[in-house]
Amino acid sequence: MVLALEYDLFEILVGRKDDADYKRKPVIIQGITGSFGSTHTKLMKEYGTNVAAGVTPGKGGQTYEGIPVFDSMGEAVKATGATISGMFVPAPFFLKAAKEAFDSGIKLLVAVPEHVPILDSIKAMEYARSKGARMIGPNTPGVIVPEVMKVGIMPARPFKQGSTVVFSRSGTLMYEVSYELTKAGFGQRLCFGIGGDPINGTNLIEAFDLVNNRDDVSSVIVVGEIGGDAEETLADYLIEIDFKKAVVAYIAGRSAPKEKRMGHAGAIVYGNYGSADSKFSKFAAAGIPVAKRPAEVPILLESRLKPD
């Protein structure tokens, strides 16, 4: 079921271009004082993200890079009015931290932690929906609006502002494909990692629904991988709704051995279930070309954008 939200993801991230607060949406970082959270908070701030506060229980009253640290999400939200949170807490604390974020009024949680138990991911996703909120991740590299702001761990260099959207199950491949797009002159409007776990707070279908009716999005790139049926389900859905924007896909792991885990919890193939061939066939039925390597993505995209 696709989650219907009362807000637009783009507007909660950056506002509207005619808003005075464009580019200045406040973000709270959960786990800001940890080694991982502190490192990426500094990079996010340098990129232009308005990191308004951080939360680490027991360290309220401190500051990091001039950013105030609070003991709880409730205090941080009250002080900043933020509706976006980036989470960098260890996996065992993920569910508690997610519930605290949603209870405090967070509407977009970008959950970076990996190794989160599947049951905890399911509970957090259901809790988000009960609060009218959205979760991206867990095990996501984050979300970026190029040249505006980012919440997550992605590097800045691969991305350039434009009208192509990139949705990816792989973090590093999201960077690589976006860099190939950038070099070819295809800037990006929005990029985010679905997450490499079997359970995703925002799945591919929900991601496509976010951009289906946007005039500022010309095309969508899907970076998939073997394992699961996310790509197959997406292909069927795009046929069903007659998706009009140009779509190009890249599937990682086409030569991977079957029934062997290849790094991500979701990247495992049993028989033909979740295989590269299965995904290629479904995308072909939907009229979506699949690149053999990341460098081929902009070539295929250019061919799709040319008038017949």
Number of C-alpha atoms within 10 A of each C-alpha: 5 10 12 14 13 9 11 12 16 15 14 16 25 19 17 13 10 7 11 9 12 14 20 18 21 21 27 32 30 30 22 28 22 13 11 14 21 18 13 19 28 16 18 22 17 13 17 14 25 21 28 22 26 32 27 19 13 11 15 16 9 16 15 14 10 10 19 20 27 25 17 20 29 17 16 25 24 11 13 15 16 24 21 25 28 27 28 28 25 16 17 13 13 25 21 11 22 28 18 15 27 27 15 18 19 27 24 23 28 27 26 26 20 21 14 20 15 15 11 18 22 15 13 23 24 16 19 23 17 11 15 18 22 26 26 25 31 33 26 27 30 25 23 26 23 20 18 18 23 27 32 25 21 24 16 17 12 18 28 23 16 19 16 24 26 25 24 28 32 22 21 14 19 25 23 15 25 28 22 20 26 20 15 14 13 22 21 27 25 23 24 28 33 29 30 24 23 16 22 22 25 19 20 23 18 16 18 18 15 14 21 17 12 11 8 12 18 19 22 24 25 24 26 25 27 29 26 20 17 19 27 17 15 21 24 16 16 19 15 10 9 10 16 12 16 21 25 25 26 22 25 20 16 14 9 16 13 17 15 11 15 16 9 19 18 21 24 23 20 13 9 13 17 22 26 21 14 15 29 22 15 18 24 12 13 20 15 20 20 22 20 13 11 21 17 16 24 23 15 18 22 13 12 17 13 8 5 5
